[in-house]
């Protein structure tokens, strides 16, 4: 199963996707891959795995927090980001906007464009 997309461009935006299902992780990564810009994306399946991943990366442009995460988990992830990567943006499908692939893709594109400002 697909768990990451690594761009050859070292300056490509970096996304970390917090999810809970290997099948949905692959679907979201393929959705991200369909965006017509080079992107590096890592899909993780738990809060712990995601926080460990964030510590290994030199920068992250965007963090996607999937629908299965609780309010407490979201709070911990966001607090971690504020301390470690305060410029990283967050997208929360199902919380910030209705959960569907078109909305996810639209928000990811919009937020990645905002990180270039």
N, C-alpha and C positions, 0 to 999 in steps of 0.2 A: 504494500500500500504506500501511496505517496505521502511523505511526511514533511518534505521541504522542497523549495525551489531555490536554486542558487544561481544567481546571475553571474556571468563572466565579468560584468562591469562592477568594479569595486566601489563605485560611487552610486550604485543603484539603491533606491529606497529599500529599507528593511522593515518588514512586517512580522510581528509575532501574533499567532492566532491561538488563543486559548479556547479549546474545544473539549468535548467529552467522548466523541465517537470517532473511531478510526475511519469509518465510512464517510461521515459528514466532513471530517477533516480533509479527506481526499477531494470531496466535492468542492469545498471552499477553496482549497489550493488550486484546483483546476479553474475555478471562477476567477481567482486572482491572476492566474497564468494567462487568462484570456484578455486581460487588460493590455492595451497596446503600448506599454512601456516596460522597460526592464525592471524587474522587481526581484528581490530576495525575500523569501517568506519561509517561516518556520512554523509548523503546526505542532502544538503540544496538547497533551490529553489530561493534564491536571494542573491545578494551581501550583503545586510544588515543582513540577517539571518546568512550568513556564517561568517561575521566579528564578530557578537555576539557569535556564536558558538566557534570561535577560542579563544575568551577571556575567555571562561569557561573551556578550556582544559589545563591540566598541560604541555602537549607536543603534538606536531604533527610531524609526520615523512614526510608526503607527502600531498600536496594539488593538487587536480585535478581541473582545470578550464575548464568547458565545452565550447562547440562551440558557444553558444548563447551570450557569454559575449563580450562586446565591448572592444576596445583598452583602453579606459579610465577606465573602470571597472577593467581590468586586471592590469593596472598600480596601481590603488588604492589597490587592493588585495595584489599585490606583495610588495608595500611599507609598508603596514600593517604588512606583514610577516617579512620583514627585521627588523622592529622595535620590534616586539613581539616574533617571533620565527625564528631567522636568520638561524638556522640549517635545517629548514624544506625545503624539495625539492619540486619542482613544475613540474607538467606534464600538457601539454596543447594539447590535441588531436585536430587535425585540424589546429594547429599552428606549433607545434614542429615536427609533423609527420602526415601522412595521417590518417584521422579519420575512424577507424573501430575497431571492438571489439578485434581482434587479436593484433593489434598494441597497443591498450590501455593496454591490459593485459601484453604484453611484456614489455612496458615501466614501468608499475607499479612494476612488478617483479624486473626489473633492478634497479630502483631507491630505492626500499625498501632494496635490497641487499647493495646498496651503503650507506644507512643510518646505517648499522651495522658495517662499517669500523671504 
